[in-house]
Amino acid sequence: MLSVYNEILEIDKRLSSILVGFDDLANQLEFSVIGSLSDNTLIDAQDYPGIYKIDIKTTGFANFQEWFDSFELAWKDPAYVRKFTPNPKEKRVSKHRSDHLAEWIPLYLGKSKRISKRVGEHVNLAMEKPTTALKLDARANMNLNNFRFSTIKIEVANYDLIMPQLESFLRDKHNPILGRQ
């Protein structure tokens, strides 16, 4: 048993040396804006593994706090609470608070082995479904908002080792305001 444990420690040591500089590499990755979430054909065309980001347009507000107060009121409408949807994360929301209001705010960031399927769930999944997703079409109070999505295509053999690390780094970099993490 001790031999197996030592081998695991050796693998961990080798992985640690390989991962030196990983954050620097991840920081160089850039999302490619694909387009509007209202275009299902465009969503369906993104049939590859990688990381996706969903943004919301913020026009019509004087500052972030005014926009966020309006967004949060709609997002936390009692009709949509406890329906397997992500909630605002104060830690990430606070990263966007300033007098300057960006035109697009990162709403959600995730990874998937098939981006088209997962982004489609964020748009089209019914509110009653137990899968966690944004369920944007099921939110009647959000249909006047503009949403877009961006992706980074990443095809790797060691998806389950690499992608959670990339997702975590990019989540900390972009601070999407909704999520479980």
C-alpha positions as CSV (number, residue, x, y, z in Angstrom):
1,M,0.0,0.0,0.0
2,L,2.8,2.4,0.8
3,S,4.3,1.7,-2.6
4,V,1.1,2.8,-4.3
5,Y,0.9,5.9,-2.2
6,N,4.5,6.8,-3.0
7,E,3.8,6.4,-6.7
8,I,0.8,8.7,-6.4
9,L,3.0,11.3,-4.7
10,E,5.5,11.0,-7.5
11,I,2.8,11.5,-10.1
12,D,1.6,14.6,-8.1
13,K,5.2,15.9,-8.0
14,R,5.6,15.5,-11.8
15,L,2.2,17.1,-12.5
16,S,3.2,20.1,-10.2
17,S,6.4,20.7,-12.2
18,I,4.5,20.4,-15.5
19,L,1.9,22.9,-14.3
20,V,4.4,25.6,-13.5
21,G,3.5,28.5,-15.8
22,F,0.0,27.1,-16.5
23,D,-1.7,30.3,-15.4
24,D,0.5,32.4,-17.7
25,L,-0.5,30.2,-20.6
26,A,-4.2,30.4,-19.6
27,N,-4.0,34.1,-19.3
28,Q,-3.1,34.3,-23.0
29,L,-6.3,32.5,-24.1
30,E,-8.9,34.8,-25.7
31,F,-12.6,34.2,-26.2
32,S,-13.9,34.5,-29.7
33,V,-17.3,36.2,-29.8
34,I,-19.6,33.8,-31.7
35,G,-22.8,35.9,-31.6
36,S,-26.3,36.2,-30.2
37,L,-27.9,33.5,-28.1
38,S,-31.1,34.1,-30.0
39,D,-29.6,32.3,-33.0
40,N,-30.1,28.5,-32.5
41,T,-28.4,27.7,-35.8
42,L,-25.3,29.6,-34.7
43,I,-25.3,27.8,-31.3
44,D,-25.7,24.4,-33.0
45,A,-22.7,25.1,-35.2
46,Q,-20.4,25.2,-32.1
47,D,-20.1,21.4,-31.9
48,Y,-16.7,21.1,-30.2
49,P,-15.1,21.0,-26.7
50,G,-14.0,24.0,-24.8
51,I,-14.9,26.9,-22.6
52,Y,-17.9,29.2,-23.2
53,K,-18.9,32.6,-21.8
54,I,-22.3,34.1,-21.8
55,D,-22.6,37.9,-21.6
56,I,-25.5,40.3,-21.1
57,K,-25.8,43.7,-22.7
58,T,-26.2,46.6,-20.2
59,T,-27.4,49.6,-22.2
60,G,-29.8,52.0,-20.7
61,F,-28.3,52.4,-17.2
62,A,-26.1,55.1,-15.7
63,N,-23.8,52.8,-13.7
64,F,-23.2,49.2,-12.7
65,Q,-25.1,49.3,-9.5
66,E,-28.2,50.6,-11.2
67,W,-28.0,47.9,-13.8
68,F,-27.2,45.2,-11.3
69,D,-30.1,46.1,-9.0
70,S,-32.5,45.9,-12.0
71,F,-31.0,42.6,-13.2
72,E,-31.0,41.0,-9.7
73,L,-34.6,42.0,-9.1
74,A,-35.6,40.2,-12.4
75,W,-33.2,37.2,-11.9
76,K,-34.4,36.5,-8.3
77,D,-38.1,36.8,-9.2
78,P,-39.9,34.2,-7.0
79,A,-41.2,32.4,-10.1
80,Y,-37.6,31.4,-11.0
81,V,-36.0,30.8,-7.5
82,R,-35.0,27.2,-6.6
83,K,-35.4,26.0,-10.2
84,F,-31.8,24.7,-10.7
85,T,-30.5,28.0,-11.9
86,P,-27.2,29.7,-10.8
87,N,-27.3,32.6,-8.5
88,P,-25.4,35.9,-8.3
89,K,-22.1,35.6,-6.6
90,E,-21.3,38.7,-4.5
91,K,-17.6,38.0,-4.7
92,R,-17.7,38.2,-8.5
93,V,-20.3,41.0,-8.7
94,S,-18.1,43.2,-6.6
95,K,-15.3,42.9,-9.2
96,H,-17.6,44.9,-11.6
97,R,-18.7,47.7,-9.3
98,S,-17.4,51.0,-10.5
99,D,-18.7,54.2,-12.0
100,H,-17.9,52.8,-15.5
101,L,-20.5,50.4,-16.9
102,A,-19.2,48.0,-19.4
103,E,-21.4,47.4,-22.5
104,W,-21.3,43.7,-21.9
105,I,-21.1,42.0,-18.5
106,P,-20.0,38.3,-18.1
107,L,-23.0,36.5,-16.9
108,Y,-21.8,32.9,-16.8
109,L,-18.8,30.8,-17.7
110,G,-18.5,27.1,-18.1
111,K,-16.8,24.2,-19.9
112,S,-18.3,21.5,-22.0
113,K,-17.2,18.6,-24.2
114,R,-19.9,19.8,-26.6
115,I,-20.4,23.5,-26.4
116,S,-23.4,23.5,-28.7
117,K,-25.4,21.2,-26.5
118,R,-24.5,23.0,-23.2
119,V,-25.1,26.5,-24.5
120,G,-28.4,25.3,-26.0
121,E,-29.4,24.1,-22.6
122,H,-28.7,27.5,-21.1
123,V,-31.1,29.0,-23.6
124,N,-33.8,26.4,-24.2
125,L,-34.1,24.2,-21.1
126,A,-37.5,24.3,-19.4
127,M,-37.6,25.8,-15.9
128,E,-38.9,22.5,-14.4
129,K,-35.9,20.5,-15.6
130,P,-33.5,19.5,-12.8
131,T,-30.3,20.3,-14.9
132,T,-28.6,23.4,-13.7
133,A,-28.7,26.1,-16.4
134,L,-29.6,29.7,-17.0
135,K,-32.9,28.6,-18.7
136,L,-33.1,32.0,-20.5
137,D,-36.1,31.4,-22.8
138,A,-38.1,30.1,-19.8
139,R,-37.6,33.5,-18.0
140,A,-40.3,35.7,-19.5
141,N,-38.9,38.7,-17.6
142,M,-35.5,38.4,-19.3
143,N,-36.7,38.3,-23.0
144,L,-36.0,42.0,-23.6
145,N,-32.3,41.5,-22.8
146,N,-29.6,40.9,-25.3
147,F,-27.2,37.9,-24.7
148,R,-24.2,36.8,-26.6
149,F,-21.8,34.0,-26.2
150,S,-18.1,33.5,-26.8
151,T,-16.0,30.3,-26.9
152,I,-12.4,29.0,-26.7
153,K,-12.1,25.8,-28.6
154,I,-9.9,23.4,-26.7
155,E,-9.5,19.8,-27.8
156,V,-7.3,17.8,-25.3
157,A,-7.0,14.1,-24.5
158,N,-6.8,14.9,-20.7
159,Y,-10.0,17.0,-20.6
160,D,-10.9,16.0,-17.0
161,L,-7.5,17.2,-15.8
162,I,-6.9,20.3,-17.9
163,M,-10.3,21.8,-18.4
164,P,-11.3,22.3,-14.7
165,Q,-8.1,24.2,-14.2
166,L,-8.6,26.4,-17.3
167,E,-12.3,27.1,-16.3
168,S,-11.3,28.1,-12.8
169,F,-8.6,30.4,-14.0
170,L,-10.8,32.1,-16.6
171,R,-13.7,32.4,-14.1
172,D,-11.3,34.3,-11.8
173,K,-10.1,36.5,-14.7
174,H,-13.6,37.4,-16.1
175,N,-15.7,37.2,-13.0
176,P,-19.1,36.1,-14.4
177,I,-21.8,37.3,-12.0
178,L,-23.8,34.1,-11.9
179,G,-22.6,30.6,-11.0
180,R,-22.2,27.9,-8.4
181,Q,-18.6,28.8,-7.8
